[in-house]
Amino acid sequence: MTNQQDISDVVRHAGSLSLRQIFILAVFGILLWFGAAMLVRLIAPFGALDGAARLLTYALVVPGTIPAVLVARSLARLHRQQTALGITIVTAPALLLDGIAFAWFPTLYGPDPALHLAGAAVILWGAGVGLVLGLLMGKPA
C-alpha cells in the first residue's frame, strides 16, 4: 500500500469503530469513572472541593484528563480522527454511572452529604473536559 492509500483508509474509517474498540473504550470509561470517584472521595476531606481550592481542583482536571484521552486512544488503537467519537464512548458510561451513584449511592463520594453534590459535580466537569479534549486532540494535524 502506498502512503496515499494509508491516508485514504484512515479518512474513510475515521467515523466508525469496531465492536472491540467500543468495548475497550466503554470498559475504560467505567474504570476511569470509578477511579475519579475514589479520587474525589480521597481529596474531598482535605477541602479540595470547597471555596478557592475548588477552583484549583477544577483547573487541575484539565491537564489531568489529557493522559486519559491518550490512554484511551492507545488502548483502542484509535486513529487521531477517531478520538472525538472514542472519547464520547468513554464518557457515556462514566456519566451514566455518575448519575446512578449520585441518585442511589451518594456515599460513594464520601460520608458527608455536603460532599455528594460537589463530588458528582467535579466528575461531571471532568466528563465535559474529556469531551472537549477529545474534539481538540482529534483534529487533523
N, C-alpha and C positions, 0 to 999 in steps of 0.2 A: 504494500500500500504506500502511496505517496503521502507526503505531508498534507497536501490539499485534501486528499480523501480522509485522512485522520480528522482534520478540522471539520469537514462536512459531516462526518459521523457524530462528532461531538455536538454540533449545532442541531442536527436532526433529532438527536435523542435527549437534548437538554431538558425538555419538558416532561420526560417520562422517567419513572423509577421502576426498578424491578420489585417483585414481592419481597425478595431477600433484603434489598435496600430499605424498603418501607419497614419491614420487621426490625431490622437493626436500629433504625432511627427511632421507632416507637419505643423499643426497649431502652435505648439510650435516654430518651425523654423521661421515661418512668424513673430510671436510676438518677438522672440529673435532678428531677424534681425532689426525690426523696433526700438526696444529698443536700439540696438547698434548704429543705425543711429542717433537716438536722443541724445545718449551719445556723439557720435562724434561731433555732432552739438554744444553740450554744452561745451565740453572741448577744441575744436579747437581754439576759440578766446583767450584762455589763453596760447597758444603756445604749447599745448601738442602734436602737430603733426609736430613740427619744430625742427631742429637741434638735440641736445642731449636729449631734452625732448621726442622726437620721440622714441628714444631707450628705455626710461623708460616706455612709453605708450605701446610699443610692448611687453616689458618684463612683464608688469602687465596684459596683455591679457591672459597670460598662467595661472596664478593662478585664474584669474577672470573667466576663462572658465570652470574650474573644477566643480563649483556648477551647471553650466548649464547642464553638462553631467549627474550629479547626479539627477537633477530635471527631465530631460528627461527620465532617466531610471525609476524613481519613477512614473512619470505621466503615462507612457505607460506600467508600470509593466513589464519591461524587465528583463529577466534573464541576469546574467553577460555576458554570451556568446553571447547575442543579442545586446550588447552595440555598437559594431562597425557598424553593419547594422542599428541600430536605429539612431545613430548619423549621418550616411550618409543621412538618410531620413530627419533629422532636417536640415542638411546643404544644401541639394539640393534647397529647395525653398528660403533659405536665399541667396544663390549665384545667383539664377535666378533674384530675386528681386533687389539685389545689381547691377547686370548688367543692368537691366531696369532703375533703378534710376540713375545710372551714365550716361547712354546714353540719357535719356529723361527728367530726373528730378534732375539734379545735385545740384540745390539749396537746396535740401533736406539736404545736408551735411552742409549747411551754405550759406550765401550770397556772400562770397569771392570766386571767381573762383580758386584761388590758393589752396583752401582747398578741392575742389571737388575731385581731384585725391588722395590727402592724406587721405581723409575720406573713399573713396571707397577702397583704399589700406589697411587701417588698418582693415576694415571689412573682406576683402579677407584673410588677415593674420589670423584673428580670426577664420574664417572658416577652414583654414588649421590646426590651433592649435586644433580645436574641433575634426577634423578627426583623428589626431594623438592621442589625448587623448582618443577618442573612442576606438582606437585599444589597447592602453596601459591599459586602465581601463577595457577592456573586456577580458583580458587574464585570463585563469583559475587560481585560487589561488594556 
